[in-house]
Amino acid sequence: MEMRADDRAAGMDQPIARRDFLNGIAIAVGSIASGVLPDMATEVLAGEAATQAGRGYYPPSLTGLRGSHPGSFELAHKLQRGDLPLQTLHPGEIYDLVIVGGGISGLAAAYFYRERQPSGRILVLDNHDDFGGHAKRNEFELGGRIELINGGTLGIDSPRPYSVIAAGLLRNLGIDPVKLDATCTKKSFYGSIGLGRGIFFNRETFGSDKLVVGVGTMAWAELLAEAPLTPRVRTDIARLYEAKIDYMPGLSREQKKERLARMSYRDFLVHVAHADPGVLPLFQARTHGEWGVGIDAVGALEVWPLRFPGFQGLDLDEPGGAAPQSGATPHMGFTASGYAATGGSYRFHFPDGNASIARLLVRSLVPSSIPGRSAEDIVTATADYSQLDRPGAPVRIRLNSIAVSVRNVGEPASAREAEVIYSRGGTLAAVRGKAVVLACWNMMIPYLCPELPQRQKEALRYPVKTPLVYTSVAIRNWRAFRELGVHDIYAPGSYHSSARLNQTVDIGDYLSVRSPDDPILVHMVRTPCKPGLDQREQHRVGRAELLDTSFEVFERNIRDQLTRMLRPGGFDPAVDIVAITVNRWPHGYAYEYNPLFDPYWNEQEQPHVIGRAPFGRITIANSDAGAGAYTDTAIDQAHRAIEELVATEN
Ligand SMILES: Cc1cc2nc3c(=O)[nH]c(=O)nc-3n(C[C@H](O)[C@H](O)[C@H](O)COP(=O)(O)OP(=O)(O)OC[C@H]3O[C@@H](n4cnc5c(N)ncnc54)[C@H](O)[C@@H]3O)c2cc1C
């Protein structure tokens, strides 16, 4: 790595020995010489620990580039380019069911199949080195204790109430989200010690760096008094939040909604609420977390139920009524604004997010792999990966195994088996099952299964998953946050558009950090969208960018951003940052239709409905198949895929 003038101050040259303090893993000397926090995903998975049966194989504690980690996806891209010649292989193993994809949907499919066929033998294949898919656990040993955070899927929540099936699965796994929320979630902790929410204005976007703190507790004029904004922009922001003005006089509610459904929130602010365009940089990233794109590509009616500013004088019904689903505003699949329309579902999340659900599923499928009995003790239980793929076991979970071909053996209509070819460690192998469930990603399926009908393949290609990054940064202490009185920062113009201290959840033996003198994790979110394009195109461009970004670039940006936000509180990146995990998700959230860009289709014409049709002995699960980026969707789709198989089993 070439060192830049300010790299030393940012800590880019820090000796890697600091990492040993974290997790006791011996780290290659080459990384010290290079001066970069190493991509430990690649380094640690060497030698014996490289196979899931090996001693020391424990992916949750790997740092560096995680999520779609190096080595997990390259073959899929080769397949996509037509560069992967496949030969006929003798099937080495035969199962009742083979599942491609070991995320929540694939694991739930295994669970539902076992309910129907208790003696059924199942193989789950996943291309990653860990199970869970997006439900990824990041585990750090910090200051003698385990600190957990989600590397992807966080909450057991959804814009709609969980279905009987999805809620039933949680219950069977011992999860009572309402009770756990009441007893374990400590939402008010940071508030109770005087920390609030802030906004960081960066100099590249706003002219100078400035952190203001007090969102939600101070009047906007007061909060923005020292923000690098013109007086007109400050006044307009305060007006948007606080004034009750009808910006669409003379129109009925339905006419207003009809117009709002067809314009972006950006256009609403400028052309309807007549705000100075100088307000836009502040709001641009407000939709990143839910939609993965900015306000240029999210409809105004979509954000109204989420109480975005500007709507309070429009008399649009109280958000929470049936308004977002009304005839003027057709919604297909899930949509984040459904939270307001239905009240949403649960609130609870585990310290490692829905990785705990994946781990509970794995414990139920392969009991010897994770000790314990409850939803509380799963949090601190250590998984033994060597147990996941034992010969003779009724359920086997094979990691680092990417499927490259899936076909019915014989004609789809009369086939009694399906075959999967997968690659593991550079070697291709074939395996057969009486059936195969594809719990992977829709856009991959046409390449795996070229024999699918053309219309179905086109439908499967339609959705473009949202690229995004969840970064976990371990810091030595959080005195700077306390000094600045902040725990959660929105940073609309910065590389990561938000940064917050790990949320406080106490469950079982796991107790969240309370003292600012102790190490903690900071959660940062980056959404590599490209304003101005339609949503799917923004996702394509963002995905390419993510795959092209090295760990070094992430690290430099993380150090720079945290320093500029927190230095006034005494933060020193060279001393305070002790580890970084970049959970990179080029194929993140399932695509949810966007009324600004997608035509309105009746249910049977919707691409996800056409795409999930069974094909001989092959059925399709995964959250794309429900057009909803939620865990309940992943579970419901798994259930449907299994029921389709069982219905045709003889
Ligand atoms: C950053 C992030 C945050 C999220 N937060 C939430 C949240 O808070 N709440 C919520 O409900 N939902 C959230 N989601 C949505 C999440 O996608 C779903 O909740 C759910 O985890 C999806 O499960 P899945 O099994 O359908 O997909 P995935 O989790 O993507 O699992 C599919 C698996 O199949 C694998 N696969 C793909 N192709 C192949 C192949 N050819 N061979 C082998 N394996 C293959 C994939 O690599 C992956 O491991 C979030 C998603 C992301 C990315």
Ligand as a Chemical Component Dictionary entry (heavy atoms), coordinates in Angstrom:
data_LIG
# 
_chem_comp.id                   LIG 
_chem_comp.type                 NON-POLYMER 
_chem_comp.pdbx_formal_charge   0 
_chem_comp.three_letter_code    LIG 
# 
loop_
_chem_comp_atom.comp_id 
_chem_comp_atom.atom_id 
_chem_comp_atom.alt_atom_id 
_chem_comp_atom.type_symbol 
_chem_comp_atom.charge 
_chem_comp_atom.model_Cartn_x 
_chem_comp_atom.model_Cartn_y 
_chem_comp_atom.model_Cartn_z 
_chem_comp_atom.pdbx_ordinal 
LIG C1  C1  C 0 -27.537 -5.595  5.267  1  
LIG C2  C2  C 0 -28.893 -6.236  5.374  2  
LIG C3  C3  C 0 -29.728 -5.936  6.450  3  
LIG C4  C4  C 0 -30.977 -6.543  6.557  4  
LIG N1  N1  N 0 -31.747 -6.264  7.657  5  
LIG C5  C5  C 0 -32.912 -6.921  7.825  6  
LIG C6  C6  C 0 -33.676 -6.765  9.030  7  
LIG O1  O1  O 0 -33.283 -6.007  9.936  8  
LIG N2  N2  N 0 -34.828 -7.476  9.154  9  
LIG C7  C7  C 0 -35.260 -8.309  8.196  10 
LIG O2  O2  O 0 -36.298 -8.955  8.378  11 
LIG N3  N3  N 0 -34.570 -8.473  7.046  12 
LIG C8  C8  C 0 -33.410 -7.811  6.843  13 
LIG N4  N4  N 0 -32.674 -8.007  5.703  14 
LIG C9  C9  C 0 -33.238 -8.819  4.619  15 
LIG C10 C10 C 0 -32.718 -10.244 4.565  16 
LIG O3  O3  O 0 -32.282 -10.420 3.249  17 
LIG C11 C11 C 0 -33.802 -11.262 4.912  18 
LIG O4  O4  O 0 -34.345 -10.986 6.179  19 
LIG C12 C12 C 0 -33.333 -12.704 4.976  20 
LIG O5  O5  O 0 -32.221 -12.842 5.819  21 
LIG C13 C13 C 0 -33.084 -13.251 3.587  22 
LIG O6  O6  O 0 -32.892 -14.635 3.665  23 
LIG P1  P1  P 0 -32.717 -15.515 2.359  24 
LIG O7  O7  O 0 -32.387 -16.874 2.819  25 
LIG O8  O8  O 0 -33.880 -15.329 1.475  26 
LIG O9  O9  O 0 -31.473 -14.866 1.577  27 
LIG P2  P2  P 0 -29.942 -14.841 1.958  28 
LIG O10 O10 O 0 -29.759 -14.489 3.361  29 
LIG O11 O11 O 0 -29.290 -13.980 0.937  30 
LIG O12 O12 O 0 -29.465 -16.347 1.772  31 
LIG C14 C14 C 0 -29.296 -16.930 0.500  32 
LIG C15 C15 C 0 -27.998 -17.702 0.524  33 
LIG O13 O13 O 0 -27.870 -18.417 -0.710 34 
LIG C16 C16 C 0 -26.519 -18.314 -1.101 35 
LIG N5  N5  N 0 -26.355 -18.614 -2.519 36 
LIG C17 C17 C 0 -26.646 -17.824 -3.583 37 
LIG N6  N6  N 0 -26.314 -18.452 -4.717 38 
LIG C18 C18 C 0 -25.792 -19.660 -4.356 39 
LIG C19 C19 C 0 -25.247 -20.745 -5.093 40 
LIG N7  N7  N 0 -25.209 -20.724 -6.418 41 
LIG N8  N8  N 0 -24.764 -21.817 -4.416 42 
LIG C20 C20 C 0 -24.807 -21.848 -3.053 43 
LIG N9  N9  N 0 -25.318 -20.842 -2.323 44 
LIG C21 C21 C 0 -25.809 -19.763 -2.961 45 
LIG C22 C22 C 0 -26.203 -16.875 -0.767 46 
LIG O14 O14 O 0 -24.833 -16.598 -0.816 47 
LIG C23 C23 C 0 -26.790 -16.776 0.620  48 
LIG O15 O15 O 0 -25.881 -17.220 1.579  49 
LIG C24 C24 C 0 -31.420 -7.427  5.564  50 
LIG C25 C25 C 0 -30.582 -7.725  4.466  51 
LIG C26 C26 C 0 -29.335 -7.132  4.376  52 
LIG C27 C27 C 0 -28.440 -7.454  3.212  53 
# 
loop_
_chem_comp_bond.comp_id 
_chem_comp_bond.atom_id_1 
_chem_comp_bond.atom_id_2 
_chem_comp_bond.value_order 
_chem_comp_bond.pdbx_ordinal 
LIG C1  C2  SING 1  
LIG C2  C3  SING 2  
LIG C2  C26 DOUB 3  
LIG C3  C4  DOUB 4  
LIG C4  N1  SING 5  
LIG C4  C24 SING 6  
LIG N1  C5  DOUB 7  
LIG C5  C6  SING 8  
LIG C5  C8  SING 9  
LIG C6  O1  DOUB 10 
LIG C6  N2  SING 11 
LIG N2  C7  SING 12 
LIG C7  O2  DOUB 13 
LIG C7  N3  SING 14 
LIG N3  C8  DOUB 15 
LIG C8  N4  SING 16 
LIG N4  C9  SING 17 
LIG N4  C24 SING 18 
LIG C9  C10 SING 19 
LIG C10 O3  SING 20 
LIG C10 C11 SING 21 
LIG C11 O4  SING 22 
LIG C11 C12 SING 23 
LIG C12 O5  SING 24 
LIG C12 C13 SING 25 
LIG C13 O6  SING 26 
LIG O6  P1  SING 27 
LIG P1  O7  DOUB 28 
LIG P1  O8  SING 29 
LIG P1  O9  SING 30 
LIG O9  P2  SING 31 
LIG P2  O10 DOUB 32 
LIG P2  O11 SING 33 
LIG P2  O12 SING 34 
LIG O12 C14 SING 35 
LIG C14 C15 SING 36 
LIG C15 O13 SING 37 
LIG C15 C23 SING 38 
LIG O13 C16 SING 39 
LIG C16 N5  SING 40 
LIG C16 C22 SING 41 
LIG N5  C17 SING 42 
LIG N5  C21 SING 43 
LIG C17 N6  DOUB 44 
LIG N6  C18 SING 45 
LIG C18 C19 SING 46 
LIG C18 C21 DOUB 47 
LIG C19 N7  SING 48 
LIG C19 N8  DOUB 49 
LIG N8  C20 SING 50 
LIG C20 N9  DOUB 51 
LIG N9  C21 SING 52 
LIG C22 O14 SING 53 
LIG C22 C23 SING 54 
LIG C23 O15 SING 55 
LIG C24 C25 DOUB 56 
LIG C25 C26 SING 57 
LIG C26 C27 SING 58 
# 
